[in-house]
Amino acid sequence: MTKSGAGGREGGRSLKERVKTARRRSLSSTLWLERQLNDPFVAQAKRDGYRSRAAYKLLEIDDRHKLLTPGKRIVDLGAAPGGWSQIAATRVKSADGKSKGKVVAIDLLEMEPIAGVEFTVMDFNDESAPELIKAMLGGGADGVMSDMAANATGHKQTDHLKIVALAELAADFAKEVLAPGGFFVAKVLQGGTEHQLLAALKRDFAQVRHLKPAASRPDSAELYVLATGFRGG
Ligand SMILES: C[S@@+](CC[C@H](N)C(=O)[O-])C[C@H]1O[C@@H](n2cnc3c(N)ncnc32)[C@H](O)[C@@H]1O
């Protein structure tokens, strides 16, 4: 899990404990912790019962573009700790037993179970990942979402290339599993190469755009690419 989504995991610790361990913490960790403690989306996620502040990014994207409607079949790549999966399961109604809605999620890290979400620990870079996810789906998908982010190295260009490489892999997978009309949404970082991904997506989807949800920190290069209206294989 990258640091941005781990807000809920700080929940149980007392302030005293934080102060006590502060001497051993690096400057970047201290700055991150301060930012978490002062972040309104972290506080809101705790109040609303979401596992991550990232949940608000998907909520905003979905409120605007109406992607997660009841009965949809969704893949969530890089799902832990589970904010996006919580929203997807609620909106496609995958837990109610009557709807055709389904959410299949994977991550490098373990994730606490979520009703209506079928989860497996998996490295999406593994050659076998696409086939394993297809087996979990047992059919096509209406949406593929990727919030995958490799741990930041601090080297801007390296971090950028790693995230875009994951987004490109996710886009290739989306083209294999999406039903016509399906959507693809993925995290990218501003910095040049994401335009290649954009151009490739434009060939296969009716509409492609970049989004910067309010919960995406303004000082980060993070962006989301949303492709809708898959033209079919
Ligand atoms: C920003 S977090 C996702 C937050 C999530 N959308 C939520 O709402 O809780 C990014 C996740 O991507 C996962 N990840 C990074 N590289 C991955 C890979 N190669 N395969 C699977 N998951 C990966 C990380 O383990 C991390 O949990």
The ligand as a Gaussian input file, in Angstrom:
#p B3LYP/6-31G(d) Opt

LIG

0 1
 C       -3.195000       3.883000      -3.912000
 S       -3.286000       2.210000      -3.394000
 C       -4.910000       1.762000      -3.863000
 C       -5.978000       2.341000      -2.998000
 C       -7.352000       1.763000      -3.294000
 N       -7.849000       2.212000      -4.591000
 C       -8.365000       2.145000      -2.251000
 O       -9.308000       2.869000      -2.557000
 O       -8.231000       1.708000      -1.106000
 C       -2.306000       1.406000      -4.608000
 C       -2.254000      -0.107000      -4.468000
 O       -1.634000      -0.663000      -5.627000
 C       -1.029000      -1.873000      -5.224000
 N       -0.102000      -2.335000      -6.249000
 C        1.033000      -1.730000      -6.672000
 N        1.656000      -2.469000      -7.594000
 C        0.871000      -3.580000      -7.782000
 C        1.000000      -4.746000      -8.604000
 N        2.036000      -4.913000      -9.415000
 N        0.032000      -5.687000      -8.533000
 C       -1.028000      -5.526000      -7.689000
 N       -1.185000      -4.437000      -6.879000
 C       -0.242000      -3.492000      -6.922000
 C       -0.368000      -1.511000      -3.911000
 O       -0.075000      -2.659000      -3.146000
 C       -1.414000      -0.602000      -3.270000
 O       -2.206000      -1.293000      -2.354000

